[in-house]
Amino acid sequence: MEILKPAIAGTLESSDCQVSVEAGEGGIELELNSVVINQFGNQIRKVALETLERLGVNNVKLTIVDMGALDCTIKARIEGAVYRSQGQKEHLPWGGVIR
């Protein structure tokens, strides 16, 4: 899946995260800012990369500002931002792609 335009999903509220995607310059560039980066930074990176892989996105600049979100929230925000970047508004395979 290709990132067609920049898109954002999520909020900066407690227990949420804000995810932005834009077309990359070859490969996956991940920028992570988190209030729990020392405890969960590696897990957040792992979840983000696995989610992009399942969506078939391999050329993206992904920025995550995490406020203590659970894995399922991170997955949903990435999925939402990627679909928004595609302009896809109908027939979304919510939950079908992400496990």
C-alpha positions as CSV (number, residue, x, y, z in Angstrom):
1,M,0.0,0.0,0.0
2,E,1.3,3.4,-0.9
3,I,1.0,6.6,1.1
4,L,-0.6,9.1,-1.3
5,K,-0.9,12.1,1.0
6,P,0.0,13.1,4.5
7,A,-2.6,12.0,7.1
8,I,-3.1,12.1,10.9
9,A,-5.1,9.9,13.3
10,G,-5.5,10.1,17.1
11,T,-5.2,12.6,19.8
12,L,-2.8,13.8,22.4
13,E,-5.1,12.8,25.3
14,S,-3.9,10.5,28.0
15,S,-3.9,6.8,27.0
16,D,-4.0,7.7,23.3
17,C,-1.4,8.5,20.6
18,Q,-1.3,10.7,17.6
19,V,0.1,9.1,14.4
20,S,1.0,10.9,11.3
21,V,2.1,9.3,8.0
22,E,3.6,10.8,4.9
23,A,5.4,9.4,1.8
24,G,8.8,8.2,2.7
25,E,12.1,8.5,0.9
26,G,12.7,4.7,0.6
27,G,12.0,2.4,3.5
28,I,10.4,3.0,6.8
29,E,11.4,6.0,8.9
30,L,9.9,5.9,12.4
31,E,10.0,8.8,14.8
32,L,8.7,8.0,18.3
33,N,8.0,10.4,21.1
34,S,6.5,8.8,24.2
35,V,5.9,9.5,27.8
36,V,6.7,5.9,28.5
37,I,9.6,5.5,26.0
38,N,12.0,4.1,28.7
39,Q,9.6,1.3,29.7
40,F,7.8,0.5,26.4
41,G,9.7,2.2,23.5
42,N,10.8,-1.2,22.0
43,Q,7.3,-2.6,22.2
44,I,5.8,0.5,20.5
45,R,8.4,0.3,17.7
46,K,7.7,-3.5,17.3
47,V,3.9,-2.9,17.1
48,A,4.3,-0.1,14.6
49,L,6.6,-2.0,12.3
50,E,4.4,-5.1,12.4
51,T,1.3,-3.1,11.7
52,L,2.9,-1.4,8.7
53,E,4.1,-4.8,7.4
54,R,0.6,-6.3,7.7
55,L,-0.8,-3.3,5.8
56,G,1.8,-3.7,3.1
57,V,3.3,-0.2,3.7
58,N,7.1,-0.1,3.1
59,N,7.8,3.5,2.1
60,V,6.7,5.8,4.8
61,K,7.7,8.4,7.3
62,L,5.7,7.5,10.5
63,T,5.6,9.8,13.5
64,I,4.1,8.6,16.7
65,V,3.5,10.9,19.7
66,D,2.4,8.4,22.4
67,M,0.7,9.3,25.7
68,G,0.6,5.8,27.1
69,A,-1.6,4.1,24.5
70,L,-2.2,0.4,24.5
71,D,-1.0,-1.8,21.6
72,C,-4.5,-2.1,20.1
73,T,-4.8,1.7,20.1
74,I,-1.5,2.2,18.4
75,K,-2.5,-0.4,15.7
76,A,-5.8,1.3,15.2
77,R,-4.3,4.8,14.9
78,I,-1.7,3.6,12.3
79,E,-4.4,1.8,10.4
80,G,-6.6,4.9,10.4
81,A,-3.8,7.2,9.3
82,V,-2.8,4.9,6.4
83,Y,-6.4,4.6,5.2
84,R,-6.9,8.3,5.4
85,S,-3.7,8.8,3.4
86,Q,-5.4,6.7,0.7
87,G,-8.6,8.7,0.8
88,Q,-10.4,5.4,1.5
89,K,-13.6,6.2,3.3
90,E,-15.9,3.2,2.4
91,H,-15.5,-0.6,2.6
92,L,-12.7,-0.3,5.2
93,P,-11.4,-3.7,6.3
94,W,-11.3,-2.7,10.0
95,G,-9.8,-5.5,12.0
96,G,-9.5,-7.7,8.9
97,V,-5.9,-6.7,8.2
98,I,-4.6,-6.1,11.7
99,R,-4.4,-9.1,14.1
